[in-house]
Amino acid sequence: MSGAAGGWWRRKTTPAKVETYTRWSFHFFALIEVTAIGLPVFGQAGAALASLLMALVVVHALLCAVTASRALDWTRGRREQPVRLLWALVTATYVIAVVALVLRRHGSGPDLDAAVAGVFTGVQSFGAGTMTLGVRNRRRVLSLVAGFACGAGAVSLPLGYPVPAALLTALVVFLGSAFLAVTAIFSVWLLDAVYELDEARETRARLAVAEERLRFGRDLHDVLGRNLAVIALKSELAVQLARRERPEAVDQMIEVQRIAQESQREVRDVVRGYREADLGTELAGAQGVLTAAGVACEVTGDAAGLPAEVQSALGWVVREATTNVLRHGDAGRCTVGLRVREGSVVLTVQNDGVVARGDAGPSRDGGSGLAGLRERLAVVDGTLEAGPVGADGFRVVASVPLSDRTTPETSVSGVTS
């Protein structure tokens, strides 16, 4: 049972965890209200009056919990502002406060005044503090807190409280409601900040991908732009010469054919360079992208001296693993290690923050997933292992033998960060 609960918590993203914590904190305030205000009345008033006061406090605490939940949904933009519920809470708060003062005249107990005063000031403090979740403007929050404090003093005077006691009651309500209001405002601010940071992190990741696409587009434009312009001009010239039945048209078309073949070769070189990325470039790129996305990334090892085909295969592993750390996980830390061990080069990519499926490593779909990476590694006799590690981690390990290839001139043991 505890494992299922822990899995439920780990599957949540960081903003969802903060939101759950915030919601249950305000629900816990309802329990605090019942415990701090409702329970003491049983030792201060008679059994019948204490039971009635306790029932009123419980009803008010439940209404505060519901209002807090709806108000938090409103702050996240999931529902409209709970105006009716806020007015219902105001009405219930003052009704319960006035009823408590009225019951003071008709009840009995060893410390009846303390019981009534606790209920009177407590429900107003918790009511005002909860209502601040449903407003945004700071002036409105201050007006709400001051209004409850003034209302507490104004209501207590006609019901028999002397002026000093009424002023003290107003001060207690003001301080209590102000403390809860500040707590509510800070909680909402923190929740909004966490969501905004998470959105910024996703935006940075998308921008990194977009930048790579733009780079590839610029490379293609540089290769094809000039050649296509030359082909268009020479083709137009060949048409004009052919209409005049001049033999130079053939020479122009031969030149067009040569330029087209050269363009085709250059495009293949660009695509091959994109598909067979240098491992050192991929390691630096992975660290840059993950750091920009808010993931603490540590890269150890140096790809210098490794055979080109080995670098190409391992570069694909780095690229695919990095993409999936951003896409499928909620990672806070990722380590990438490259080392030569017993005649083989081993690449390890490990991250935490695996959520939902537990497979923040490369996806299990065809070409670009685990199967595709294994096919690329098989060309260089390499192997790939991927799976969860620890409570919320995922690790990808790619190994390529070097016995039949040129051994790197330098040991792959440098450290970059």
PyMOL commands that set and color helices and strands:
alter all, ss='L'
color gray80, all
select helices_A, chain A and resi 2-10+14-43+47-75+83-106+112-134+138-156+163-243+248-275+279-292+308-328+370-379
alter helices_A, ss='H'
color red, helices_A
select strands_A, chain A and resi 296-300+333-341+344-351+383-389+393-401+415-416
alter strands_A, ss='S'
color yellow, strands_A
deselect
rebuild
show_as cartoon
